[in-house]
Amino acid sequence: MALTPQDVERSSIASQTVEKGSGLEREGSDQTATGVPLRTERSHEKGRTPSPGISAAHGAWYKTHEDGTKIITFAGEDDKDNPRNWSRGKKWYLTLLCSWLNILVASQASAYSTGQKQIQQEFGISNELSIAGLSLYVLGFAVGPMVVAPLSETFGRRRIYIWCWALFVLLQFGVAFAPNAPVIFVFRFLTGFFSSPPLANTGGVISDLFARDESGVPMSVYVFGSCIGPPFGNVYAGFIAQQLGWRWTHYLTSLLIMGVHWFLIVFTLTETRHNIILARKAHAIRKSTGDESYVSTHGDERKPIFTLIKTSLARPILFLFTEPITAFGSIWNGLLYGLIFLFNDAFTIVFGPGDGYNIQHSGLVELTFVAFIIGEALGLALYPWTQERFYQRAIKKAGQSVPEARMAGGTIGCCLLPVGLFIFAWTCYPSISPVVPLIGAAVFGLGFFFVLFGILSWTVDSYREYSASALGAVVLVRNIFGAALPLAGAPMYEK
């Protein structure tokens, strides 16, 4: 059986910004890090030419370097070590798990705002200062993926998830038991930083599990999770803060929600990163054969750890500042996220106690954020019949993958965003049914889903093996906007 293109699929980085010898060479290329061509040998499974010292049980392909080093790659469609050959159920479980983790960590950003008034009263701080707890968490979201996403490409997704999630859970107690506002702010930044792996790594996991033209539906689930995270936090935490107090939003999320999910990660989140799996495969072959010439990626296993870290951390910066389309998509994504967080103040003013709809129970006020979730859920439901059909027609016509075709739905989403904002802004008066402005919020949520899908799925399709690093760059800009705009929201609305 011939090796399919998907088995050794080349990384499709948007433009030729990565130079040979920089350590950022494309995975799966036909050259080593030194630019020397490789020749591919095969194991003797199913008629393949045998590799010296490798039995059929190893199921390994390798590429031979001119110095004799044998570089292990996957052994075709029958290789069960290749994540893209795993069962459909397993791939979808990992997709749903990582997308759910993404929802949980994003929900913690806005969950804080449900107890913000209580924090002001307890510590005697201003409204503007109390918003810093929200902004610093989101700032941690911005910085974290720039570090943890590229490191996951070098050291594995699973390891990053396990350690960062454990620190996230422990640091939540720092917020819950904080004796003063500065302690809250410090721990909010730290929890944001260590909770950030799902933001970018979920896209990386999907890239590991699915071939480019098969990743549309899994990506739509990931994008849906990215959309509903903030409003979901408002919905569930609003009632907790109202009934039990603001500290309980952190007690419960630390012990019952986030803590339990750490065990799910440890026991069910399988490593999906290809180079890590191949490194383990090469190690097993070396151990069984005694032949030290088998490696997973030529040179990387012999580089100092500091060099590997330095190279990994450089990728997101490289992509952000050398790829104009990546930079533009990041800024557009950031503006939209900033608007989402501005709604935290807007909904409180419009639906909460005062001159608006005067809903007294804060939990019911936060429940209005379900309007965003409804709009985004509608986008998810429409996706297979709109964007995915358009994409499949585009690749059939072109005869190859067309990452830019992922942006088609975003062009419609761009039109829905201002429509939703205008409906909300011009109908949020007590004389008009509250259903009408909520319809505007739902329309905004629908447009937000399709725009975000275009940006994130294009990024994953274009960068493939380095998609987590590219998403880290997108998330950086996105969350800088998300951290800054809420600080301006309250003064803007008051004046």
N, C-alpha and C positions, 0 to 999 in steps of 0.2 A: 504494500500500500504506500503510495507516494506521500511525502510530507506535504501537508497543506500549508498555504500561506499563513493561516492563523497560528500555526504552531510555532513559527519563528517570525511572527509579525513584527515589522520594523516600527520603531517609534516614529510617529508622524508629527514632529515638531513643526510649528507653523512656518518658520523660515530658517535659513541656514545661519543661525546665530551661534551655534555651538561648534567650536573649532576642534580639530583633531589635537589630541594631546592635552586638552584642558581638563580632562577627567569627566566631562559632561557628554561623552559620546553617546550616540543612540544605541539603546539595547537592541540586540538582534541583528545588528548590521553585519556585513560580511568582512569587516575589518576589526582588528584588535585595537586596543587603546593606542598602539604605536602606529596604526595605519597599515599594518602588514596584512595582506590577504590571508584568508583562512581557507582550508579545504575541509569539506564535511565527510566524515566517515559514518558508518552505520553499524548498529549491533546486528547479530545474526537472527533476530526475530523475524519470522515470516519471510525468509528469503533475503534478508538484508546482509550485506557484507559484514562479517564479524569484526569487532574491535578487539585488539589483543588484550587479554586479561579481563574482559567483561563478559559475563555469562548472560544468557537470555533473560534471567530473572531480574537483572538490573534495568532492563528496558531503556537503555540510554543511547542517545545520540551524542556525538562530540565533534567539535571542530578542532583540527590540529594546527597549532601554531608552528612556525618554521623552526622554533627552538625545541619542538617536541612536546610542548605543553598541550594537553587535551582538554578542551573547553566544553563542558557538559551543557547540552540543551535538551529540550523535551523530545520524547520519542514518538511523536505523531498522535493521531486521534485516539489511540488505545492507551496512551500514557495517563494513568489515573492520578499521577502526581501533578499534572497540569490542571490548574483551577478551572480552565475553560472546558475541561472534559469531565468535571464533576457532575453529579446528578442535578437535574433541574430543581428538585426540592431543596438540596443543600445550597445551591447558589442563591435561590430566592430567600431561604432562611437568613443567610448572611446579609443579603441586601436589605431585608426588612429589619433585622436586628440593628444594623449600623444606621439605617434611616431613623429608627425609633430612638436610638441614642442621640442622634442629631436633634430630634424634637425635644428631648429632655433637657439637653444643655442649653438650647436656644430659649426654652421656656423659662429658665432660671434668670435670664436677663430681665424680663418683664415681671416675673413673679415678685421681685424685690419692690417694684413700684406700687404693688397693692398694699404694702404696709408702710409706705413712705411717709404718710401723715403721722402715723404713730411714732416713727423714728424722730420726726421733727419735734413732736411734743416731749418725748422721753429725754432727748439730749439737748433740747432748746436751740436747734439750729434752723436756719432759713430754708425755704423751699428750694432755692437755687443750690444750696450746699447739699441738701439731702439727695438731689438728683445725681450728684457725683457717684453715689453708690451704683446707680444704673450705668453711668457712663464709664466708670472704671472697669466694671465687669466686661462691657463691650470692648473696651480698649484691650483688655487681656485676650479677648476673642481675636482682636486684630493682630496682636504680636505673636500669640501662641502658634498659629498655623505656619508662620514663617520659620519656626524652629522645628515643631514636631512633624509637620508634613514631609519636608525633605528628609528628616532623620528616619521616618518610616520607610522611605525608599531605599535606605542604606542598611537599616537594622531590623526592618520588618514591621508590619502593621500591628500584629498581635502584641508585641512587646511594648510598643508605645501606648496602645490602648490600656493595657493592664496597669502599667506604672502611673500613667497620667490620671486614670480614673480613680485609682486608690488615693492619690494626693488630692484630687478634687473632693472626694468624699470627706477626707480628714479635715481639709481646710474649711469645709462648710461649717464645722463646729466653731471655728474662729469667728465667723459671722454671727452664728446663733448665740454665742456667749459673750459677744463683744461688750466691754464695759463703757465704751465711748464711741463717738462717731469716727475718729481717725482709725481706730482698729477695724471698724466695719469697712472703711474704704480700702485699707491695705489688703484685707482678706478677700474683698470683692474682686480686686484686680488679680490676686493669685488664683482664686477659684475660676475666674474667666480664662486665665492662661492655661491652667491644667485641664479644663473641661473642653478645650478647643479641638482635640484630635478628630472628633466626628465631622467637624465643619468641612474639612478638606479631604480627610482620609476616606470618607464614605464614597466620594467620587473615585478615589484611587482603587478602592476595593471593587467597585463596579467595573472599572477598567481591567482589573485583574481577572474578573470572573467571566466577562462577556466580550465577545469580539465587537469591533466598532459598530457594525451595522445591526447588531443585536442588542445594543445597549440602550435604545431609546426608551422602552417601557420601564426598565429598572431605574434609569435616570429620572424619569417622571416621578417615581416614588420618592427618590432622594430629594428632588426639588420641592415636592409637596411638603416633605418634612421640614425643609429649610424655610418654607413660607409660613407654615402654621405654628412653628415653635413659639415665637413671641406672643401671638394672641392666645395660644393654648395656656401659656403661663398665667396670663391675666385671668382666664376663666377659672382654673382650678385653685389658684392661690388667693383669689379674691374672697372666697368663702372661708378659707383657712385663716387669713389675716383678720377678717371681720369677727369670727367666732372665737378664735384662740389667741390671736395676737401675732404681730409680725415675726417674732422669733420662731414660732411654730412652723412657719413656711420653710425654715431652714432645718429645724429639728426633723421634721417629717421627710423632707427631701433627702437629708443626709442618711438617716437610718433606714427608712422604709422604701424609698424610691431608688436613690442612687446607690445605696449600699447593696441592695439586693441585685442590682444590675451588674455590680462588679463580679459576682459569682457567675452570672450568665456569660460575661466576657471571658473569664478564666476557663470555664468548662465547655463553652460552645463556640467561641470565636476562633476559627481555624486560621492559620497563617495563609494569606493569599498572594503575597508579594512574590513574583516569579523568581527574582534573583536569590531570594532567601531560600526558597524551596530547592532551587538548583544547587545552592551552596551546600545544603544538607545532603542532597543526592550525591554530590561530588565527594563529600566527606564519607558517606557510606561506602562508596566505591573504593576510595583510598583505603578505608579500614578493611574491607573484605579482600582486596587484591594486593595490598601492600605497595601499590604503585602511586607514588606521590605526584605524578605528572598530571593527574586529573584535578581540574579546578572548575569553578562555576563561571567566573568571568576573569579573563586574563588580566593580571596585574592587580585587580582590586583586593584579592586575598593577601597580597604581599605589601600593600600600601600601609603606612602607619595610620593608626586610628585618627589622629589629628587631621591628616590629609583628607580622609574620607569625610569627616565632619565638616571641614572647611569647604570641600567641594559641594556637599549636600546643601549647606546653608546658602551657598552662592546662587543656587538655581532660581529660587523665587524672585530675587532681586534682578537677576539676568533677564528673566521672562518679562517682568513688569516694566523695566526701563529700556528694553530693546525691541519689544513687540508693540507697536502702536495700537493694534486692534485689541490686545489684551489690556493695555492701559485704559483705552476708551471703555471697554466692557466693564472694567473694574470701577471706573468713576460712575458710570450709569447705574450699575448695581448698588454702589454706595449711596447715591442720591435716593434711590427707592427705599433702601433700608433706613435711611435717616427719616424719611417720611413715615414709615411704619412706626418708628419709635416716637415721633411727634404726635401720633394719634393717642399715645398714653395720656398726655395732658388734654388733648382735644376732647376725647370721650368723657373724661372726668368733668370738664367744663360744661359740655352739652347735655349729658345725661345725669350727672351727679347733682347733689344738693346745690340750690342757688336759683339763678334766673332761667335755667334751661328746663329740662323735663323733670328735674327735682326728685330723682329717685334717691331715697334715703339709704338703702342698704348697699354698701359698697360691693358686695358680692354680685348683686343684680346689675350694678353699673358695669362691672367687669364682664358680666355675661354678654353684654352687647358686642364684645369682640368676636363672638361666634359668627357675626356677619362676615368677617374676613375669611374665617375657616370655610364657610359655606361657598364663598366665591372661589376660593382656591380648590376646594373639593370638586366644584363644577369644572374647573380647568383640568383637573386630573381625569375626570370622567370623559371629557371631550377629547383629551389628548389622542387616544388611539384612532379616533375617527377623523382627526384633523391633521395635526402636525406629523404624526407617524405615517399616515398615508401619503402625505406630501413628500416626506423624506424617502420612503421606499420607491415612489415613482421617480424621484430625482436621481437616486443611485442606479436605478434600472436604466434610465435614459443615458446617464453618463458612463455607465459600465464600470464604475468605481465608487468608493466612498466620497461623499461630499459633505464635510463638516459644516460648511456655510449654510447648507439647507436646513440645519437645525434651527437657524435663526428665523425661519419663515413665520412661525406662530408669534414670535416676539414683535413683528411689525404690526400685527393686529393688537397685541397687548399694549403697545405704545399708544394706540388710539384710545383704548379703553381706560387707561390710567387717568387722563384729564377729565374724561366723561364722569368717572366715579367721583373724582374730587369735586367737580362742579355740582353734581347732584347732592353730595353731602353738605357742601358749604352753603348752598342756596336754599336748603330745605330744613336745616337744623333749628327750627323755631318751635316753641311750645304749641303754636296754633296749627302746626302740621303734624300729622301722625309720625311717631318716631320710626315707624317702619320705613318711611321714605328715605331719610338719611342713611339708615342701615342698608337699604338697597344700594345706595351710592358706595358705601364701604365694601359691599359684596362685589360690585362691578370693579372697583379698584383691586380687590383681591384676585379676581379673575385675570385682569390684565397683568398683575404682578407675577402670577404663576407663569404665564407664557413668556414674559420678558426674562424672568429668572431662568426658566428652562433653556431659552436660547443661549444665554450667556454661559451657564454652567455646562450644558451638554456640548456646546462648541468647544469649550476649553478641554473637556475630557477627551473628545474625539480627536482634537488636534494634537494634544500632547501625549496621550496614551500612557506609556510607562512612567512619564514624569508628570502625569496629570495632577497628582497630589501637590507637587511643588507649584504648578501653575495655579491651582485652586487656592493655594496659600497666598499667592500674590493678589488674587481677586478678593479673597476674604480680608486681607490687610486693608485695602482701600475701602471696602464695604463697611467694615466695622469702625474705621476712623470716622466716617460720616455718621454711623450709628451712635458713636460715643459723643460727637461734638454737637449735633443738631438738638438733642434733648436739652442740653444746657441753655440753648437759645430759645427753646419752646415756650417756657413759662413767661419770660419777659416779653416775648413777641405777642403772645395771646393777651397779656394784661394791657399792653400799650396799643 
